[in-house]
């Protein structure tokens, strides 16, 4: 199974943050946004502040995020 990895950036007034998600198939931005569990955001409202979603390589995902921080989407 080829995994797809996405870097999801949340833009905040002072400083934003990113989360990494993985899926077993290619997803649209809307699918990714809707599949991320609410508790994975620092604040529930942050879902509305996503400003970019970029597909990244598996290597980048594991270099930028520890394995335990990669959120698996179904």
C-alpha positions in Angstrom: 0.0 0.0 0.0 1.4 3.4 -1.0 0.8 6.0 1.7 0.1 9.6 0.9 1.4 12.2 3.4 0.1 15.8 3.7 1.5 18.8 5.6 -1.5 20.8 6.9 -0.7 24.4 7.9 -2.9 26.4 10.3 -2.4 30.1 10.1 -2.8 32.0 13.4 -2.4 35.7 14.1 0.9 35.4 15.8 2.4 32.1 14.8 0.8 29.1 13.0 1.5 25.4 13.3 1.4 22.4 11.1 0.1 18.9 11.5 0.9 15.8 9.3 -1.7 13.4 8.1 -1.4 10.2 6.1 -3.9 8.3 4.0 -3.9 5.1 1.9 -5.2 7.0 -1.1 -5.0 10.5 -2.6 -7.5 12.9 -0.9 -8.8 16.3 -1.8 -8.2 19.2 0.5 -11.9 19.1 1.7 -11.6 15.4 2.4 -8.5 15.9 4.5 -10.0 18.8 6.4 -13.2 16.8 7.2 -11.3 13.6 8.2 -8.9 15.2 10.7 -10.3 14.6 14.2 -11.2 17.7 16.1 -9.0 16.8 19.0 -5.9 17.0 16.8 -6.1 20.8 16.5 -4.7 23.0 19.3 -8.1 24.6 19.3 -11.3 23.2 17.7 -11.8 26.4 15.8 -8.4 26.0 14.1 -10.0 23.8 11.5 -11.4 27.0 10.0 -7.8 28.5 9.8 -6.1 26.0 7.6 -4.4 28.0 4.9 -2.5 25.3 3.0 -2.3 21.6 2.5 0.7 20.2 0.7 1.5 16.7 -0.3 4.9 15.7 1.1 7.1 12.6 0.7 7.2 9.8 3.3 10.8 10.9 4.0 9.8 14.5 4.7 6.9 13.3 6.9 9.3 11.2 9.1 12.0 13.9 9.1 9.6 16.7 10.0 7.3 14.8 12.4 7.9 11.9 14.7 6.0 8.8 13.8 3.7 9.2 16.7 2.7 12.7 15.5 1.5 11.5 12.0 -2.3 11.3 12.0 -3.6 8.3 10.1 -6.8 9.1 8.2 -9.2 6.4 7.0 
